[in-house]
């Protein structure tokens, strides 16, 4: 978190486990894309914070 605290959660519910796994995979492949295409993504999506990409309601 922004405060530097680490948080976690535990569940064995199959749907929540799948959701968490999909989220982690998404974060990993998004990081890989940024590592490979940082300049292009910064230019297209508004700088290093990718502001335009993070606003999912606008294109």
CHARMM-style PDB file with segment names, atoms N, HN, CA, C and O in Angstrom:
ATOM      1  N   UNK     1       0.834  -1.188   0.000  1.00  0.00      PROA
ATOM      2  CA  UNK     1       0.000   0.000   0.000  1.00  0.00      PROA
ATOM      3  C   UNK     1       0.873   1.244   0.000  1.00  0.00      PROA
ATOM      4  O   UNK     1       2.088   1.156   0.180  1.00  0.00      PROA
ATOM      5  N   UNK     2       0.265   2.384  -0.199  1.00  0.00      PROA
ATOM      6  HN  UNK     2      -0.721   2.456  -0.345  1.00  0.00      PROA
ATOM      7  CA  UNK     2       1.008   3.637  -0.218  1.00  0.00      PROA
ATOM      8  C   UNK     2       1.641   3.947   1.130  1.00  0.00      PROA
ATOM      9  O   UNK     2       2.638   4.666   1.191  1.00  0.00      PROA
ATOM     10  N   UNK     3       1.083   3.422   2.199  1.00  0.00      PROA
ATOM     11  HN  UNK     3       0.273   2.838   2.150  1.00  0.00      PROA
ATOM     12  CA  UNK     3       1.625   3.684   3.530  1.00  0.00      PROA
ATOM     13  C   UNK     3       2.816   2.790   3.843  1.00  0.00      PROA
ATOM     14  O   UNK     3       3.461   2.953   4.879  1.00  0.00      PROA
ATOM     15  N   UNK     4       3.114   1.843   2.951  1.00  0.00      PROA
ATOM     16  HN  UNK     4       2.590   1.710   2.109  1.00  0.00      PROA
ATOM     17  CA  UNK     4       4.229   0.936   3.184  1.00  0.00      PROA
ATOM     18  C   UNK     4       3.849  -0.313   3.946  1.00  0.00      PROA
ATOM     19  O   UNK     4       4.698  -1.166   4.205  1.00  0.00      PROA
ATOM     20  N   UNK     5       2.587  -0.433   4.308  1.00  0.00      PROA
ATOM     21  HN  UNK     5       1.897   0.259   4.098  1.00  0.00      PROA
ATOM     22  CA  UNK     5       2.126  -1.615   5.022  1.00  0.00      PROA
ATOM     23  C   UNK     5       1.823  -2.729   4.026  1.00  0.00      PROA
ATOM     24  O   UNK     5       1.371  -2.483   2.908  1.00  0.00      PROA
ATOM     25  N   UNK     6       2.080  -3.941   4.456  1.00  0.00      PROA
ATOM     26  HN  UNK     6       2.448  -4.140   5.364  1.00  0.00      PROA
ATOM     27  CA  UNK     6       1.766  -5.104   3.637  1.00  0.00      PROA
ATOM     28  C   UNK     6       0.461  -5.697   4.134  1.00  0.00      PROA
ATOM     29  O   UNK     6       0.250  -5.843   5.338  1.00  0.00      PROA
ATOM     30  N   UNK     7      -0.404  -6.033   3.206  1.00  0.00      PROA
ATOM     31  HN  UNK     7      -0.232  -5.914   2.228  1.00  0.00      PROA
ATOM     32  CA  UNK     7      -1.687  -6.623   3.569  1.00  0.00      PROA
ATOM     33  C   UNK     7      -1.858  -7.929   2.817  1.00  0.00      PROA
ATOM     34  O   UNK     7      -1.320  -8.103   1.724  1.00  0.00      PROA
ATOM     35  N   UNK     8      -2.591  -8.824   3.394  1.00  0.00      PROA
ATOM     36  HN  UNK     8      -3.029  -8.682   4.282  1.00  0.00      PROA
ATOM     37  CA  UNK     8      -2.850 -10.101   2.744  1.00  0.00      PROA
ATOM     38  C   UNK     8      -4.222 -10.623   3.107  1.00  0.00      PROA
ATOM     39  O   UNK     8      -4.896 -10.104   3.997  1.00  0.00      PROA
ATOM     40  N   UNK     9      -4.613 -11.652   2.403  1.00  0.00      PROA
ATOM     41  HN  UNK     9      -4.066 -12.073   1.680  1.00  0.00      PROA
ATOM     42  CA  UNK     9      -5.897 -12.287   2.657  1.00  0.00      PROA
ATOM     43  C   UNK     9      -5.738 -13.770   2.362  1.00  0.00      PROA
ATOM     44  O   UNK     9      -4.911 -14.161   1.539  1.00  0.00      PROA
ATOM     45  N   UNK    10      -6.516 -14.576   3.022  1.00  0.00      PROA
ATOM     46  HN  UNK    10      -7.188 -14.258   3.691  1.00  0.00      PROA
ATOM     47  CA  UNK    10      -6.474 -16.019   2.801  1.00  0.00      PROA
ATOM     48  C   UNK    10      -7.874 -16.505   2.462  1.00  0.00      PROA
ATOM     49  O   UNK    10      -8.852 -16.112   3.098  1.00  0.00      PROA
ATOM     50  N   UNK    11      -7.957 -17.354   1.464  1.00  0.00      PROA
ATOM     51  HN  UNK    11      -7.162 -17.673   0.948  1.00  0.00      PROA
ATOM     52  CA  UNK    11      -9.221 -18.013   1.138  1.00  0.00      PROA
ATOM     53  C   UNK    11      -8.923 -19.314   0.415  1.00  0.00      PROA
ATOM     54  O   UNK    11      -7.896 -19.455  -0.249  1.00  0.00      PROA
ATOM     55  N   UNK    12      -9.821 -20.240   0.551  1.00  0.00      PROA
ATOM     56  HN  UNK    12     -10.656 -20.125   1.090  1.00  0.00      PROA
ATOM     57  CA  UNK    12      -9.725 -21.469  -0.235  1.00  0.00      PROA
ATOM     58  C   UNK    12     -10.922 -21.594  -1.177  1.00  0.00      PROA
ATOM     59  O   UNK    12     -11.124 -22.634  -1.805  1.00  0.00      PROA
ATOM     60  N   UNK    13     -11.705 -20.531  -1.267  1.00  0.00      PROA
ATOM     61  HN  UNK    13     -11.541 -19.687  -0.757  1.00  0.00      PROA
ATOM     62  CA  UNK    13     -12.864 -20.534  -2.157  1.00  0.00      PROA
ATOM     63  C   UNK    13     -12.361 -20.529  -3.605  1.00  0.00      PROA
ATOM     64  O   UNK    13     -11.649 -19.607  -4.003  1.00  0.00      PROA
ATOM     65  N   UNK    14     -12.718 -21.535  -4.388  1.00  0.00      PROA
ATOM     66  HN  UNK    14     -13.297 -22.284  -4.065  1.00  0.00      PROA
ATOM     67  CA  UNK    14     -12.165 -21.674  -5.743  1.00  0.00      PROA
ATOM     68  C   UNK    14     -12.354 -20.449  -6.641  1.00  0.00      PROA
ATOM     69  O   UNK    14     -11.451 -20.101  -7.402  1.00  0.00      PROA
ATOM     70  N   UNK    15     -13.490 -19.807  -6.564  1.00  0.00      PROA
ATOM     71  HN  UNK    15     -14.224 -20.091  -5.946  1.00  0.00      PROA
ATOM     72  CA  UNK    15     -13.727 -18.638  -7.420  1.00  0.00      PROA
ATOM     73  C   UNK    15     -12.824 -17.474  -7.042  1.00  0.00      PROA
ATOM     74  O   UNK    15     -12.316 -16.772  -7.917  1.00  0.00      PROA
ATOM     75  N   UNK    16     -12.621 -17.264  -5.751  1.00  0.00      PROA
ATOM     76  HN  UNK    16     -13.034 -17.833  -5.040  1.00  0.00      PROA
ATOM     77  CA  UNK    16     -11.749 -16.173  -5.316  1.00  0.00      PROA
ATOM     78  C   UNK    16     -10.287 -16.481  -5.597  1.00  0.00      PROA
ATOM     79  O   UNK    16      -9.516 -15.581  -5.932  1.00  0.00      PROA
ATOM     80  N   UNK    17      -9.898 -17.740  -5.464  1.00  0.00      PROA
ATOM     81  HN  UNK    17     -10.524 -18.472  -5.192  1.00  0.00      PROA
ATOM     82  CA  UNK    17      -8.528 -18.138  -5.800  1.00  0.00      PROA
ATOM     83  C   UNK    17      -8.280 -17.884  -7.284  1.00  0.00      PROA
ATOM     84  O   UNK    17      -7.237 -17.345  -7.654  1.00  0.00      PROA
ATOM     85  N   UNK    18      -9.223 -18.266  -8.130  1.00  0.00      PROA
ATOM     86  HN  UNK    18     -10.070 -18.704  -7.829  1.00  0.00      PROA
ATOM     87  CA  UNK    18      -9.076 -18.043  -9.573  1.00  0.00      PROA
ATOM     88  C   UNK    18      -8.994 -16.554  -9.895  1.00  0.00      PROA
ATOM     89  O   UNK    18      -8.182 -16.140 -10.722  1.00  0.00      PROA
ATOM     90  N   UNK    19      -9.829 -15.756  -9.248  1.00  0.00      PROA
ATOM     91  HN  UNK    19     -10.489 -16.093  -8.576  1.00  0.00      PROA
ATOM     92  CA  UNK    19      -9.799 -14.311  -9.448  1.00  0.00      PROA
ATOM     93  C   UNK    19      -8.434 -13.736  -9.070  1.00  0.00      PROA
ATOM     94  O   UNK    19      -7.879 -12.918  -9.804  1.00  0.00      PROA
ATOM     95  N   UNK    20      -7.897 -14.157  -7.938  1.00  0.00      PROA
ATOM     96  HN  UNK    20      -8.348 -14.822  -7.341  1.00  0.00      PROA
ATOM     97  CA  UNK    20      -6.586 -13.673  -7.495  1.00  0.00      PROA
ATOM     98  C   UNK    20      -5.488 -14.102  -8.462  1.00  0.00      PROA
ATOM     99  O   UNK    20      -4.593 -13.316  -8.771  1.00  0.00      PROA
ATOM    100  N   UNK    21      -5.548 -15.332  -8.937  1.00  0.00      PROA
ATOM    101  HN  UNK    21      -6.275 -15.971  -8.686  1.00  0.00      PROA
ATOM    102  CA  UNK    21      -4.541 -15.815  -9.888  1.00  0.00      PROA
ATOM    103  C   UNK    21      -4.609 -15.030 -11.200  1.00  0.00      PROA
ATOM    104  O   UNK    21      -3.577 -14.657 -11.756  1.00  0.00      PROA
ATOM    105  N   UNK    22      -5.815 -14.782 -11.688  1.00  0.00      PROA
ATOM    106  HN  UNK    22      -6.654 -15.085 -11.237  1.00  0.00      PROA
ATOM    107  CA  UNK    22      -5.966 -14.002 -12.916  1.00  0.00      PROA
ATOM    108  C   UNK    22      -5.430 -12.588 -12.734  1.00  0.00      PROA
ATOM    109  O   UNK    22      -4.800 -12.040 -13.639  1.00  0.00      PROA
ATOM    110  N   UNK    23      -5.677 -11.996 -11.570  1.00  0.00      PROA
ATOM    111  HN  UNK    23      -6.189 -12.441 -10.836  1.00  0.00      PROA
ATOM    112  CA  UNK    23      -5.172 -10.651 -11.290  1.00  0.00      PROA
ATOM    113  C   UNK    23      -3.644 -10.635 -11.300  1.00  0.00      PROA
ATOM    114  O   UNK    23      -3.035  -9.738 -11.883  1.00  0.00      PROA
ATOM    115  N   UNK    24      -3.037 -11.610 -10.667  1.00  0.00      PROA
ATOM    116  HN  UNK    24      -3.532 -12.339 -10.194  1.00  0.00      PROA
ATOM    117  CA  UNK    24      -1.569 -11.665 -10.630  1.00  0.00      PROA
ATOM    118  C   UNK    24      -0.992 -11.856 -12.028  1.00  0.00      PROA
ATOM    119  O   UNK    24       0.005 -11.225 -12.380  1.00  0.00      PROA
ATOM    120  N   UNK    25      -1.613 -12.722 -12.823  1.00  0.00      PROA
ATOM    121  HN  UNK    25      -2.423 -13.234 -12.536  1.00  0.00      PROA
ATOM    122  CA  UNK    25      -1.147 -12.916 -14.202  1.00  0.00      PROA
ATOM    123  C   UNK    25      -1.259 -11.620 -14.990  1.00  0.00      PROA
ATOM    124  O   UNK    25      -0.351 -11.266 -15.743  1.00  0.00      PROA
ATOM    125  N   UNK    26      -2.370 -10.911 -14.819  1.00  0.00      PROA
ATOM    126  HN  UNK    26      -3.107 -11.198 -14.207  1.00  0.00      PROA
ATOM    127  CA  UNK    26      -2.564  -9.635 -15.497  1.00  0.00      PROA
ATOM    128  C   UNK    26      -1.465  -8.648 -15.120  1.00  0.00      PROA
ATOM    129  O   UNK    26      -0.906  -7.978 -15.989  1.00  0.00      PROA
ATOM    130  N   UNK    27      -1.157  -8.557 -13.843  1.00  0.00      PROA
ATOM    131  HN  UNK    27      -1.611  -9.101 -13.138  1.00  0.00      PROA
ATOM    132  CA  UNK    27      -0.108  -7.643 -13.392  1.00  0.00      PROA
ATOM    133  C   UNK    27       1.245  -8.015 -13.989  1.00  0.00      PROA
ATOM    134  O   UNK    27       2.022  -7.138 -14.368  1.00  0.00      PROA
ATOM    135  N   UNK    28       1.525  -9.302 -14.071  1.00  0.00      PROA
ATOM    136  HN  UNK    28       0.894 -10.014 -13.763  1.00  0.00      PROA
ATOM    137  CA  UNK    28       2.807  -9.757 -14.616  1.00  0.00      PROA
ATOM    138  C   UNK    28       2.903  -9.437 -16.099  1.00  0.00      PROA
ATOM    139  O   UNK    28       3.913  -8.889 -16.541  1.00  0.00      PROA
ATOM    140  N   UNK    29       1.876  -9.766 -16.882  1.00  0.00      PROA
ATOM    141  HN  UNK    29       1.055 -10.211 -16.523  1.00  0.00      PROA
ATOM    142  CA  UNK    29       2.022  -9.497 -18.308  1.00  0.00      PROA
ATOM    143  C   UNK    29       1.936  -8.020 -18.635  1.00  0.00      PROA
ATOM    144  O   UNK    29       2.515  -7.581 -19.629  1.00  0.00      PROA
ATOM    145  N   UNK    30       1.230  -7.239 -17.829  1.00  0.00      PROA
ATOM    146  HN  UNK    30       0.760  -7.595 -17.021  1.00  0.00      PROA
ATOM    147  CA  UNK    30       1.243  -5.794 -18.022  1.00  0.00      PROA
ATOM    148  C   UNK    30       2.638  -5.230 -17.758  1.00  0.00      PROA
ATOM    149  O   UNK    30       3.107  -4.360 -18.493  1.00  0.00      PROA
ATOM    150  N   UNK    31       3.297  -5.717 -16.719  1.00  0.00      PROA
ATOM    151  HN  UNK    31       2.917  -6.423 -16.122  1.00  0.00      PROA
ATOM    152  CA  UNK    31       4.666  -5.291 -16.412  1.00  0.00      PROA
ATOM    153  C   UNK    31       5.616  -5.677 -17.536  1.00  0.00      PROA
ATOM    154  O   UNK    31       6.483  -4.888 -17.912  1.00  0.00      PROA
ATOM    155  N   UNK    32       5.465  -6.872 -18.072  1.00  0.00      PROA
ATOM    156  HN  UNK    32       4.761  -7.513 -17.767  1.00  0.00      PROA
ATOM    157  CA  UNK    32       6.312  -7.305 -19.194  1.00  0.00      PROA
ATOM    158  C   UNK    32       6.109  -6.409 -20.415  1.00  0.00      PROA
ATOM    159  O   UNK    32       7.074  -6.030 -21.079  1.00  0.00      PROA
ATOM    160  N   UNK    33       4.854  -6.071 -20.709  1.00  0.00      PROA
ATOM    161  HN  UNK    33       4.070  -6.379 -20.169  1.00  0.00      PROA
ATOM    162  CA  UNK    33       4.594  -5.186 -21.849  1.00  0.00      PROA
ATOM    163  C   UNK    33       5.235  -3.825 -21.624  1.00  0.00      PROA
ATOM    164  O   UNK    33       5.839  -3.262 -22.536  1.00  0.00      PROA
ATOM    165  N   UNK    34       5.106  -3.296 -20.414  1.00  0.00      PROA
ATOM    166  HN  UNK    34       4.615  -3.754 -19.672  1.00  0.00      PROA
ATOM    167  CA  UNK    34       5.691  -1.989 -20.130  1.00  0.00      PROA
ATOM    168  C   UNK    34       7.211  -2.045 -20.213  1.00  0.00      PROA
ATOM    169  O   UNK    34       7.836  -1.115 -20.721  1.00  0.00      PROA
ATOM    170  N   UNK    35       7.809  -3.122 -19.722  1.00  0.00      PROA
ATOM    171  HN  UNK    35       7.301  -3.878 -19.309  1.00  0.00      PROA
ATOM    172  CA  UNK    35       9.263  -3.266 -19.812  1.00  0.00      PROA
ATOM    173  C   UNK    35       9.731  -3.219 -21.262  1.00  0.00      PROA
ATOM    174  O   UNK    35      10.792  -2.666 -21.552  1.00  0.00      PROA
ATOM    175  N   UNK    36       8.963  -3.782 -22.157  1.00  0.00      PROA
ATOM    176  HN  UNK    36       8.101  -4.231 -21.922  1.00  0.00      PROA
ATOM    177  CA  UNK    36       9.353  -3.859 -23.562  1.00  0.00      PROA
ATOM    178  C   UNK    36       8.957  -2.625 -24.373  1.00  0.00      PROA
ATOM    179  O   UNK    36       9.632  -2.291 -25.347  1.00  0.00      PROA
ATOM    180  N   UNK    37       7.883  -1.949 -23.992  1.00  0.00      PROA
ATOM    181  HN  UNK    37       7.335  -2.221 -23.201  1.00  0.00      PROA
ATOM    182  CA  UNK    37       7.337  -0.860 -24.799  1.00  0.00      PROA
ATOM    183  C   UNK    37       7.119   0.423 -23.998  1.00  0.00      PROA
ATOM    184  O   UNK    37       6.175   1.164 -24.270  1.00  0.00      PROA
ATOM    185  N   UNK    38       7.965   0.688 -23.031  1.00  0.00      PROA
ATOM    186  HN  UNK    38       8.732   0.086 -22.811  1.00  0.00      PROA
ATOM    187  CA  UNK    38       7.773   1.830 -22.125  1.00  0.00      PROA
ATOM    188  C   UNK    38       7.656   3.155 -22.869  1.00  0.00      PROA
ATOM    189  O   UNK    38       6.745   3.938 -22.596  1.00  0.00      PROA
ATOM    190  N   UNK    39       8.559   3.415 -23.799  1.00  0.00      PROA
ATOM    191  HN  UNK    39       9.298   2.780 -24.021  1.00  0.00      PROA
ATOM    192  CA  UNK    39       8.529   4.707 -24.502  1.00  0.00      PROA
ATOM    193  C   UNK    39       7.218   4.897 -25.258  1.00  0.00      PROA
ATOM    194  O   UNK    39       6.592   5.954 -25.184  1.00  0.00      PROA
ATOM    195  N   UNK    40       6.816   3.867 -25.979  1.00  0.00      PROA
ATOM    196  HN  UNK    40       7.324   3.008 -26.039  1.00  0.00      PROA
ATOM    197  CA  UNK    40       5.581   3.956 -26.748  1.00  0.00      PROA
ATOM    198  C   UNK    40       4.367   4.104 -25.834  1.00  0.00      PROA
ATOM    199  O   UNK    40       3.468   4.896 -26.117  1.00  0.00      PROA
ATOM    200  N   UNK    41       4.341   3.346 -24.745  1.00  0.00      PROA
ATOM    201  HN  UNK    41       5.071   2.703 -24.515  1.00  0.00      PROA
ATOM    202  CA  UNK    41       3.210   3.408 -23.822  1.00  0.00      PROA
ATOM    203  C   UNK    41       3.154   4.748 -23.103  1.00  0.00      PROA
ATOM    204  O   UNK    41       2.071   5.303 -22.917  1.00  0.00      PROA
ATOM    205  N   UNK    42       4.307   5.275 -22.697  1.00  0.00      PROA
ATOM    206  HN  UNK    42       5.187   4.824 -22.848  1.00  0.00      PROA
ATOM    207  CA  UNK    42       4.334   6.595 -22.060  1.00  0.00      PROA
ATOM    208  C   UNK    42       3.789   7.658 -23.006  1.00  0.00      PROA
ATOM    209  O   UNK    42       3.001   8.515 -22.607  1.00  0.00      PROA
ATOM    210  N   UNK    43       4.218   7.592 -24.264  1.00  0.00      PROA
ATOM    211  HN  UNK    43       4.859   6.895 -24.589  1.00  0.00      PROA
ATOM    212  CA  UNK    43       3.785   8.579 -25.249  1.00  0.00      PROA
ATOM    213  C   UNK    43       2.271   8.464 -25.514  1.00  0.00      PROA
ATOM    214  O   UNK    43       1.572   9.475 -25.584  1.00  0.00      PROA
ATOM    215  N   UNK    44       1.790   7.268 -25.654  1.00  0.00      PROA
ATOM    216  HN  UNK    44       2.357   6.446 -25.597  1.00  0.00      PROA
ATOM    217  CA  UNK    44       0.375   7.045 -25.988  1.00  0.00      PROA
ATOM    218  C   UNK    44      -0.562   7.289 -24.806  1.00  0.00      PROA
ATOM    219  O   UNK    44      -1.674   7.786 -24.984  1.00  0.00      PROA
ATOM    220  N   UNK    45      -0.109   6.937 -23.595  1.00  0.00      PROA
ATOM    221  HN  UNK    45       0.794   6.533 -23.451  1.00  0.00      PROA
ATOM    222  CA  UNK    45      -1.012   6.924 -22.443  1.00  0.00      PROA
ATOM    223  C   UNK    45      -0.694   7.961 -21.373  1.00  0.00      PROA
ATOM    224  O   UNK    45      -1.146   7.824 -20.237  1.00  0.00      PROA
ATOM    225  N   UNK    46       0.066   8.982 -21.706  1.00  0.00      PROA
ATOM    226  HN  UNK    46       0.433   9.093 -22.629  1.00  0.00      PROA
ATOM    227  CA  UNK    46       0.190  10.119 -20.814  1.00  0.00      PROA
ATOM    228  C   UNK    46       1.291  10.060 -19.778  1.00  0.00      PROA
ATOM    229  O   UNK    46       1.084  10.485 -18.641  1.00  0.00      PROA
ATOM    230  N   UNK    47       2.441   9.551 -20.134  1.00  0.00      PROA
ATOM    231  HN  UNK    47       2.608   9.206 -21.058  1.00  0.00      PROA
ATOM    232  CA  UNK    47       3.577   9.562 -19.215  1.00  0.00      PROA
ATOM    233  C   UNK    47       3.712   8.297 -18.409  1.00  0.00      PROA
ATOM    234  O   UNK    47       2.968   7.334 -18.595  1.00  0.00      PROA
ATOM    235  N   UNK    48       4.695   8.316 -17.490  1.00  0.00      PROA
ATOM    236  HN  UNK    48       5.299   9.098 -17.339  1.00  0.00      PROA
ATOM    237  CA  UNK    48       5.057   7.102 -16.757  1.00  0.00      PROA
ATOM    238  C   UNK    48       3.945   6.545 -15.883  1.00  0.00      PROA
ATOM    239  O   UNK    48       3.942   5.350 -15.588  1.00  0.00      PROA
ATOM    240  N   UNK    49       3.014   7.367 -15.466  1.00  0.00      PROA
ATOM    241  HN  UNK    49       3.017   8.338 -15.705  1.00  0.00      PROA
ATOM    242  CA  UNK    49       1.916   6.835 -14.643  1.00  0.00      PROA
ATOM    243  C   UNK    49       0.775   6.266 -15.485  1.00  0.00      PROA
ATOM    244  O   UNK    49      -0.205   5.755 -14.942  1.00  0.00      PROA
ATOM    245  N   UNK    50       0.901   6.353 -16.807  1.00  0.00      PROA
ATOM    246  HN  UNK    50       1.697   6.768 -17.248  1.00  0.00      PROA
ATOM    247  CA  UNK    50      -0.082   5.799 -17.748  1.00  0.00      PROA
ATOM    248  C   UNK    50      -1.510   6.256 -17.428  1.00  0.00      PROA
ATOM    249  O   UNK    50      -2.456   5.469 -17.466  1.00  0.00      PROA
ATOM    250  N   UNK    51      -1.635   7.540 -17.115  1.00  0.00      PROA
ATOM    251  HN  UNK    51      -0.867   8.179 -17.084  1.00  0.00      PROA
ATOM    252  CA  UNK    51      -2.915   8.096 -16.671  1.00  0.00      PROA
ATOM    253  C   UNK    51      -4.066   7.791 -17.633  1.00  0.00      PROA
ATOM    254  O   UNK    51      -5.158   7.430 -17.193  1.00  0.00      PROA
ATOM    255  N   UNK    52      -3.834   7.930 -18.921  1.00  0.00      PROA
ATOM    256  HN  UNK    52      -2.947   8.223 -19.278  1.00  0.00      PROA
ATOM    257  CA  UNK    52      -4.904   7.701 -19.894  1.00  0.00      PROA
ATOM    258  C   UNK    52      -5.287   6.230 -19.986  1.00  0.00      PROA
ATOM    259  O   UNK    52      -6.435   5.919 -20.303  1.00  0.00      PROA
ATOM    260  N   UNK    53      -4.381   5.342 -19.723  1.00  0.00      PROA
ATOM    261  HN  UNK    53      -3.448   5.595 -19.466  1.00  0.00      PROA
ATOM    262  CA  UNK    53      -4.681   3.913 -19.741  1.00  0.00      PROA
ATOM    263  C   UNK    53      -5.471   3.514 -18.500  1.00  0.00      PROA
ATOM    264  O   UNK    53      -6.359   2.665 -18.570  1.00  0.00      PROA
ATOM    265  N   UNK    54      -5.148   4.124 -17.374  1.00  0.00      PROA
ATOM    266  HN  UNK    54      -4.427   4.814 -17.317  1.00  0.00      PROA
ATOM    267  CA  UNK    54      -5.803   3.769 -16.114  1.00  0.00      PROA
ATOM    268  C   UNK    54      -7.245   4.258 -16.035  1.00  0.00      PROA
ATOM    269  O   UNK    54      -8.040   3.724 -15.262  1.00  0.00      PROA
ATOM    270  N   UNK    55      -7.587   5.275 -16.836  1.00  0.00      PROA
ATOM    271  HN  UNK    55      -6.941   5.709 -17.464  1.00  0.00      PROA
ATOM    272  CA  UNK    55      -8.970   5.749 -16.874  1.00  0.00      PROA
ATOM    273  C   UNK    55      -9.748   4.846 -17.825  1.00  0.00      PROA
ATOM    274  O   UNK    55      -9.786   5.088 -19.031  1.00  0.00      PROA
ATOM    275  N   UNK    56     -10.358   3.819 -17.281  1.00  0.00      PROA
ATOM    276  HN  UNK    56     -10.327   3.623 -16.301  1.00  0.00      PROA
ATOM    277  CA  UNK    56     -11.006   2.799 -18.109  1.00  0.00      PROA
ATOM    278  C   UNK    56     -12.295   3.293 -18.766  1.00  0.00      PROA
ATOM    279  O   UNK    56     -12.846   2.602 -19.623  1.00  0.00      PROA
ATOM    280  N   UNK    57     -12.780   4.457 -18.390  1.00  0.00      PROA
ATOM    281  HN  UNK    57     -12.333   5.018 -17.694  1.00  0.00      PROA
ATOM    282  CA  UNK    57     -14.031   4.967 -18.948  1.00  0.00      PROA
ATOM    283  C   UNK    57     -13.808   5.874 -20.140  1.00  0.00      PROA
ATOM    284  O   UNK    57     -14.767   6.278 -20.797  1.00  0.00      PROA
ATOM    285  N   UNK    58     -12.553   6.203 -20.432  1.00  0.00      PROA
ATOM    286  HN  UNK    58     -11.774   5.875 -19.898  1.00  0.00      PROA
ATOM    287  CA  UNK    58     -12.239   7.052 -21.590  1.00  0.00      PROA
ATOM    288  C   UNK    58     -11.282   6.301 -22.499  1.00  0.00      PROA
ATOM    289  O   UNK    58     -10.594   5.372 -22.075  1.00  0.00      PROA
ATOM    290  N   UNK    59     -11.253   6.720 -23.756  1.00  0.00      PROA
ATOM    291  HN  UNK    59     -11.812   7.474 -24.101  1.00  0.00      PROA
ATOM    292  CA  UNK    59     -10.313   6.108 -24.696  1.00  0.00      PROA
ATOM    293  C   UNK    59      -9.415   7.164 -25.276  1.00  0.00      PROA
ATOM    294  OT1 UNK    59      -8.548   6.855 -26.093  1.00  0.00      PROA
TER     295      UNK     59
END
